[in-house]
């Protein structure tokens, strides 16, 4: 019997789930960003400006979807310079495209805009002075979810965080395994090992790859764009269908390679890809496997799934050194 891990029906939609426009500290307007990304084959942008939540659904049409969201910063307090402090950045994606009511707002913690915006912000509850502790971060995630947001964890390396920090965070649906903006300024932000650490610590979350683009580099406005993306499989390009696909994990993360099919048949997981030089299988225990191209590129491989594996995930690498990552599939989830 065949079990499709990526849905057989529907279409793949290319998405940048982390971006910054002129609404905060980016240099492209939301409309300019839409035009630039659509020219490169994208159908979806999550507009996640720092600390400010805007509804850009006026940009949505039959070929493009604007996801309503924002990036929330939780910094260590104290007198040390910002570069010496740990920070936790979370992307909040609204389930309702018209939800522009923010959570955990405090006027002293708007780091990327002026006082002119304070009176325009809609928020729930009393002003919330955020603190970089696991307890407070988990409380912020809980409040965000209760108020209609999916929460994703961003760029741990740039943030100065390590597993001692992020394995304590609860309730996120995804984490960035690659952040192109951070990578483009010298941070090593391909975090698949961190993803494994989260999985082996009991967190059933999904991987994304994003741009986190600001388009400030004088060498060209697209320097930090088009480097990391998420391929979402959904029955149509509607807000509800895409949010549902994100919740279900019906997507993969990529810097370039394609995962065209992913399915189980008997005790084998099959992966169909664009031309690759390596396809790997990683399990939840110390049992991995890899296939390497010889005379011709790889496009289809199969790996045995052992009942003791706990979970497995697939990695694809192409000749340019770019990676694609599937999410982790837990065996008890597949049994259901």
N, C-alpha and C positions, 0 to 999 in steps of 0.2 A: 504494500500500500504506500502511495506517495503522500507525504505531508509537506505542503509548501510553507517554508519559513518566511519568505517574502511572498506576499499575495500573488497568485497567478493572474488574477484579473486586475484591471486598472492600468494606470500609467505612472511612470516615474516623473517626478517634478524636482528640478534642481533648485536648491534653496540655500541662501545665505542667512543663517539664523542669528547673526550678531553683526550689527552695523551702527555707524554713527554719522549723523547728517549735520547740517547747519543748525538744527534744533538744539544741539549741544556743542561738541567740539570738533565736528567734522567740517569738511570744506565743500561738500556737494549737497545741494538741496535734495530732499526726498525724491522729487521728480527727476533730477539729474542722475541720481543713483539708480532709479528704476530704468532709465534709458540705457545707462552704461551696462547694467547687469543683464537686461534683456538682450542686448547685442551679443552677449557671451553665452546665451542659451539658458539663462536663469528664468524661472517662473515665479519665484517666491523670494521676498525679502522680509525678514523680521527687523523692523526699525526699533532698535534698542538704545535710544539715546540715554546718556547718563542722567539718572535721577528724575527724568521728565517723561511722562507718559502721554503720547499723542495718538489720536485716531487718524490714520492715513488711508482710510478705506476709500477716499475719493480717488486714489490711484489704482484701485482694484478694477480689473476688467476681465474679459473672458480669457485672456492670455497671461494675466499677472495677478498675484495675490499679495497684498500688504498685511503682514501680521502685526497686531498691536502689542507693543511690549516696551520694556525699559530695563536698564541695568542699574542695579542697586549695589552700593558700596558699603561695606562694613569694615572700617579701619580700626586698628589698635589706637587707643587713646594715649595721651601723654605728650611730652614736649619734644621728643625726638623728631628729626626731620621725617617727612613722609617716606622717603626712600629707605629708611631704617625700620619701618614698621611693616608688620604683616597686614594684609588686607584680604577680604573675601568678597569677590564680585559674583553676583547672581543675576542671571537673566530671567525676567518674569514675562511670560507670554500669556496674554489675556485669552480666556476661552471665548469671550464675547468681543468681537472687534470694536464695539463701541464703549467698552469699559475703560474709562480714563480716570477711575478713582484709585489713587495710589495708597499703598500700605506702608506703615512704619516711616512716615514722613517726619523730618525735623528740619527747620530752617537753618540750623547751624551745620547741617551735614549735606548741603547742596554744594558740591565741590566744583561744578563745571558751568555754573550760570550765576547771574547776578540777582540782587534782591528784587529786581523788577518782576520776577516770576512768582514770588512767594504768594501773592494774593490771588494768583490764577490757578494754583494747584488745588485740586480736589483730593481729599484724603479721608480715610476712615480713622476713627479713634482720636485720642489726644496725640500731640506731637511726641514722637518716639525717638529717644536718644539712643542710637544703636551702639553696641559695644562688641568688640571682637572677642567673643567667648563662644565656645560650642553651645552653651545653654541659650545665649541670646540669638545666635545664628539659627538654631533649630526653632526657636520661637518665631523668628521672622519668616522662616520657610512655612511653618504651620499657619501663620496669619495670612500669608500670601495665598496658600492653597484654599483656605477657607473663604477667601474673597475672589476666587475664580481665576487663579493663575497657575500655570505650570511653571516649575522652577528648575533651572539648569545652573550648573556650577562651571565657572569660567577660569581659564588660564592659571592653574595653580603655580607654575614656575614663576611667571611674572609677579604673582601675588606674594611670593616669598613663603608660600605654605608648603607643607609636606604631609606625608601620611598621618603623622601624629595629630595634625589638625583635621584634615578632611574626612578621615574615616569616622569621625564623630558626628558628622553632619547627617541628618535624617530627613527624608521626604523629598529629595530631588528626583526628578524623573530622568535626568541626563547629565552628562559632564562632557566638556570639550576634551577630546583626545588630540586635537590639533587646533591651534589658534594662529592663523597666518600673520595677523598684525604683530603679535608678540614675537613670532619667529623672524619676521622681517627686520626687527630692530635688534636682533642678536640673542634673544632668549631661545633656549631649546624647548619648544612647546609642542613636541609630539609626545603625548603622554599615555601611550598604550600600556606601559608598565604600571602607571598610576591607576589606569582603568582596571587592570587585573587585581591590583591591591584592593580596590574598592569591592570588586566582585568577590574576592576570597574573604573579605571582611563581612560578607553577608548583604551587601547592597545590590539590589537588582535594578540597576540603572542602565541607561543606553548611552552609546557614544555619538557625539556629533563632531564634525569638523567645520570651522567657521573662519570668516575673514577678520572680524573685529576691525573693519576698515574705517579709517579717518581721512585718508586721501590727502595727507599733508606733505608727503615727500616731494621735495623740489625736483627730483629726477623724473617725475611723471605722476599724474594724479591717480593712476591705477596701481601704484607700486604695492600697496597692501591689500589689493583686491584680487579676487579670482584665484585664491590659493588653497582654500579649504571650503568644502561644500557638503551638504547633506542631501542625499537622493531619497525622496519620500514617495512611497508607492501608495496611491489612493485612487478611488473610483472616479474622482473628478477634482477640478481645481476650485473647490469651494472652501470657505473658512472652516465649516464644521468637519468636512472630510479630512482636511489637513491636520487640524487639531486632534481628531480621533486617531489618525495614523501616527502622530507623534506620541500620543498616550500609549498606543499599542506596540510601539517599537517597529512599525512597518517602514523601515528605512535603513540605509547604511551610510557611513561617513567616508569621505574620499578626498584625496588630493589630486585625483586624476583617473585611476583605474575604475572600471565599471564591474559591479556584481549584477549580472543580468538575471540569473536564477539562483535560488538557494532552496534546496529541498532535501527531505529525508526519504529514503526508500529502503525498507527492511532495516538493517543496522548500519547503513552507510549514509553520510551526508554528502550531497553533490553540490558543487559550485560551478556555475558557468560564468565566464568573465570575458572582458576585453583582453587582448594579448598581454600576457604577463610573463615575468621571469621567475616568479616564485609565488606559490600558494601554500599557506600554512594553516594548520589546525592546532588550536591551543585549548587544552582542557582545564577544568577546575582543579585537577590534581597534577602531579608532575608527569604528564604524559602528553607530549606534543608530537607533531609530524609535519614534514615539509616536502614539497615537490619542486624541482628546479627544471627550468627549460634547458634543453640540449640543442638538438638540431632546429627545432621550431618553437615558437612561443607557446605557452600553456593557455588553454581556453576552457578546459573542463577537467576537473579533478574530483575524486571521491575519497573520503576518509571513513574508516570504521569508527563508530561511536561505541565506546565501552560503557556498560551500565554503571561503572564506578566513576565515570568522568565528572559527575556533578553538573557541569555545564561545559559548553564548548563555544568557541567563536572562530571566525575565519579572517585571515589577513591576506591581502593580495598586494604584490609589489610589481611595478612595471619597469621597463628598461630605463626610464628616466629617474628611477629611485623614489617614485611616488607610491604612497600606500592607500589602500582602502581597507576599512574595518567593518565587519558585520557586528551586530550586537551580540551579547552573550545569550545563548539559549540554554535554559536550565532543564535538566532532564525531567524533573517532576512536573514542570510546566507543560512539557510536551506530552507527558502521559495523560494529562487531563484533556 
